[in-house]
Amino acid sequence: MKILLTNDDGVVSQGIQIISRILAEKGWLSAVVAPDRERSGMGHAITVDRPLRVRPLDPGMFAPGVSAYSCDGTPTDCVAIGLDALFPGADFVVSGINQGPNLSDDVTYSGTVGAAMEGLVMGRQAVAVSLASASRDRFKHNTTAALAATIVLEHVKENPLPENVLLNINVPNELMKNIKGFKITKMGHRKYVDKIACLKDPHGNDTYWIAGRVDDTREQGSDVTAVSDGYVSVTPVRMDMTDYAMLDEMRSQGLGEKFSEMLNVAS
């Protein structure tokens, strides 16, 4: 297993520092390419309107013998450059450890999951790892998340993932001894109450802060419920978002032909 490690919290994040040491101890870590600053909420965004700068990091910032770089782009940029230009021999992408959960619908916003998706796009296997911590938490148990991730990776090493499927791992912010176990889960549903806050700038103009309070739906078998109950959640996520049941229904209704007829009439 030759892992390219990245994240969306930046190269100095505690999460990436801790998991890099554990992956290096196992001999799995080949290289690190991560954003030079916080890039949370970037999703699968890629930079196309300017050139990107990649800088080597000082030896010793990560494990000995592991090449590490910072990039001034998005997490997806880091993976694309890492796999295509810097370390084409890497066969696996690990993205994390994110400082905060990436559960349910939030995976579409997540730069952590977006980076793992880019690994799939480029033909590699990938996992995203997040610690379900909150900003108010005094301690962030990143070592727990790193150890949980290696347990999953040990399995994947011997049992490769299907094509175009990544694993989204979310770990409760607890000591390892307090983790109740692992659950294989589906994506749940997460809503935000008061998502938009209207504020005034010093000149009296309206500004808007996107945040809100989480209002999770507890659903049996979901990632949200598993983490809330003290379990590590492992969710297989597909890149192909096609609704095949709806696809078959629309085809059976002959909608392609009907829309074509409407186009002919309109033209």
C-alpha positions in Angstrom: 0.0 0.0 0.0 1.6 3.3 -1.2 -0.5 6.0 0.3 -0.8 9.7 -0.7 -2.0 11.6 2.3 -3.9 14.8 2.2 -6.6 16.7 4.1 -8.6 20.0 4.0 -7.5 21.5 7.3 -4.0 22.3 6.1 -0.5 20.7 6.5 -0.1 22.0 10.1 -3.4 20.4 11.3 -3.0 18.0 14.3 -5.0 15.4 12.5 -2.8 15.0 9.5 0.3 15.1 11.6 -0.9 12.2 13.8 -2.2 9.9 11.1 1.0 10.5 9.1 3.1 9.1 11.9 1.0 6.0 12.3 0.8 5.3 8.6 4.6 5.8 8.3 5.2 3.3 11.2 3.3 0.7 9.1 5.4 1.5 6.1 2.4 2.6 4.1 3.0 6.3 3.7 4.7 7.4 0.5 4.0 11.2 0.4 2.0 14.1 1.7 0.5 16.8 -0.4 -1.9 19.0 1.5 -3.3 22.6 1.4 -1.1 25.3 2.8 -4.1 26.6 4.9 -7.6 25.8 6.0 -9.7 24.7 3.0 -12.8 23.2 4.7 -16.1 23.2 2.8 -14.4 23.1 -0.6 -16.2 19.9 -1.7 -14.7 18.5 -4.9 -13.7 22.0 -6.2 -10.7 22.2 -8.5 -8.8 25.4 -9.4 -8.8 26.3 -13.1 -8.4 30.0 -13.2 -4.8 30.3 -12.1 -1.6 28.3 -11.8 -1.0 26.5 -8.5 2.2 26.7 -6.4 3.6 23.6 -4.6 6.3 24.0 -2.1 8.4 21.2 -0.4 8.1 21.2 3.4 11.1 21.1 5.7 12.4 17.6 6.5 11.2 16.4 9.8 7.8 18.0 9.6 6.5 14.6 8.7 8.0 11.1 9.1 11.6 10.6 8.0 11.9 9.6 4.4 8.4 10.8 3.6 8.3 13.6 0.9 5.8 16.3 1.9 4.5 19.3 0.0 2.1 22.2 0.6 -0.2 23.5 -2.2 -2.0 26.8 -2.4 -5.1 25.1 -4.0 -8.0 23.0 -2.9 -7.8 19.4 -1.4 -8.8 18.1 -4.8 -5.9 20.1 -6.4 -3.5 18.5 -4.0 -4.6 14.9 -5.0 -4.6 15.7 -8.7 -1.1 17.2 -8.6 0.2 14.5 -6.2 -1.0 11.6 -8.3 -0.4 13.0 -11.7 2.8 15.0 -11.3 4.6 14.3 -8.1 3.9 10.7 -7.0 2.3 8.7 -9.8 3.3 5.5 -8.0 0.9 6.1 -5.1 -1.9 3.6 -5.3 -4.1 4.8 -2.4 -5.4 8.1 -1.1 -6.1 8.8 2.5 -7.8 12.1 3.3 -7.9 13.4 6.9 -8.0 13.3 9.8 -10.6 16.1 9.5 -11.3 18.1 12.7 -15.0 17.6 12.8 -17.5 15.1 11.4 -18.4 14.5 7.8 -21.7 12.8 8.1 -24.8 12.5 6.0 -25.5 15.2 3.4 -22.4 17.2 4.6 -20.2 14.9 2.5 -21.2 17.0 -0.5 -19.6 20.0 1.1 -16.6 18.2 2.5 -13.1 19.0 1.2 -12.0 15.8 3.0 -14.4 13.6 1.1 -13.8 15.6 -2.1 -10.1 14.8 -2.0 -10.9 11.1 -1.6 -13.3 11.4 -4.6 -10.4 12.8 -6.7 -8.5 9.7 -5.8 -11.3 7.6 -7.4 -11.4 9.8 -10.4 -7.7 9.1 -10.9 -8.1 5.4 -10.6 -6.9 4.9 -7.0 -8.7 3.5 -3.9 -9.5 6.0 -1.3 -10.8 6.6 2.2 -11.8 9.8 4.0 -11.3 10.0 7.8 -13.0 12.4 10.2 -13.0 12.9 13.9 -16.4 13.9 15.1 -15.2 16.6 17.4 -16.6 20.1 18.0 -14.8 23.4 18.3 -15.8 23.5 22.0 -14.1 20.2 22.8 -11.1 20.5 25.1 -9.4 17.4 23.7 -9.4 16.1 20.2 -8.6 12.4 20.1 -6.9 12.2 16.7 -5.0 9.1 17.8 -8.3 7.2 18.2 -9.3 8.2 14.6 -5.9 7.3 13.2 -6.0 3.8 14.8 -9.6 3.2 13.7 -8.6 4.2 10.2 -5.7 1.7 10.2 -8.0 -1.1 11.2 -10.1 -0.3 8.1 -7.1 0.0 5.9 -5.7 -3.4 7.1 -8.9 -4.9 5.7 -8.9 -2.9 2.5 -5.3 -3.9 1.9 -6.4 -7.5 1.7 -9.8 -6.8 0.2 -9.6 -4.1 -2.4 -12.6 -1.8 -2.7 -14.9 -2.0 -5.8 -14.2 0.5 -8.5 -15.6 4.0 -7.9 -16.4 3.4 -4.2 -14.6 5.1 -1.3 -15.1 4.6 2.4 -16.1 7.5 4.6 -15.0 6.9 8.2 -16.3 9.0 11.1 -14.9 8.4 14.6 -16.4 9.6 17.9 -14.1 12.0 19.8 -13.3 9.5 22.5 -10.4 7.6 23.9 -10.0 4.3 22.0 -11.0 2.3 25.1 -14.4 4.1 25.1 -15.2 3.3 21.4 -18.0 0.7 21.4 -17.1 -0.8 18.0 -17.6 -0.3 14.3 -20.8 -0.1 12.3 -21.2 -0.3 8.5 -23.6 2.5 7.8 -25.6 4.4 5.2 -25.6 8.2 4.8 -28.1 9.8 7.2 -29.9 13.1 7.0 -28.7 16.3 8.6 -30.5 19.6 8.8 -29.3 22.9 10.1 -31.5 25.2 12.1 -31.0 29.0 11.5 -28.5 28.2 8.8 -28.1 31.8 7.7 -27.3 34.5 10.3 -27.6 38.2 9.1 -25.0 40.5 10.6 -23.9 44.1 10.2 -20.4 45.1 9.2 -18.8 48.2 10.7 -20.3 50.4 8.0 -23.9 49.1 8.7 -24.1 46.9 5.6 -25.7 43.4 5.7 -23.4 40.4 5.8 -24.3 36.8 6.0 -22.7 34.0 8.0 -23.5 30.4 7.0 -23.5 28.2 10.0 -26.5 27.1 12.0 -27.3 24.4 14.6 -27.3 20.8 13.7 -30.7 19.0 13.9 -29.9 15.4 13.0 -32.5 12.8 12.1 -31.8 9.6 14.1 -32.3 6.8 11.7 -31.4 3.1 12.2 -28.3 2.1 10.4 -27.2 5.7 9.5 -23.8 7.2 10.0 -25.3 10.0 12.2 -26.8 7.5 14.6 -23.8 5.2 14.8 -21.4 8.1 15.8 -23.9 9.5 18.2 -24.1 6.1 19.9 -20.4 5.9 20.3 -19.5 3.7 17.2 -17.0 4.3 14.4 -19.1 4.7 11.2 -17.8 3.3 7.9 -19.9 4.3 4.9 -19.3 3.1 1.4 -19.9 6.1 -1.0 -20.2 5.8 -4.7 -19.1 8.4 -7.2 -21.9 7.4 -9.6 -24.9 9.4 -8.3 -27.3 8.1 -10.9 -30.8 7.1 -9.6 -31.1 3.9 -11.6 -34.7 3.2 -10.4 -35.7 6.6 -11.7 -33.7 6.1 -14.9 -35.5 2.9 -15.7 -38.9 4.5 -14.9 -38.2 7.5 -17.2 -37.1 5.2 -20.0 -40.1 3.0 -19.6 -42.3 6.1 -20.0 -40.6 7.0 -23.2 -39.6 10.4 -22.0 -36.6 10.7 -24.3 -38.9 10.4 -27.3 -41.5 12.7 -25.8 -39.0 15.4 -25.0 -37.6 15.1 -28.6 -41.1 15.6 -30.0 -41.6 18.7 -27.9 -38.3 20.0 -29.1 -39.4 19.5 -32.7 -42.6 21.4 -32.0 -40.8 24.2 -30.2 -38.3 24.6 -33.1 
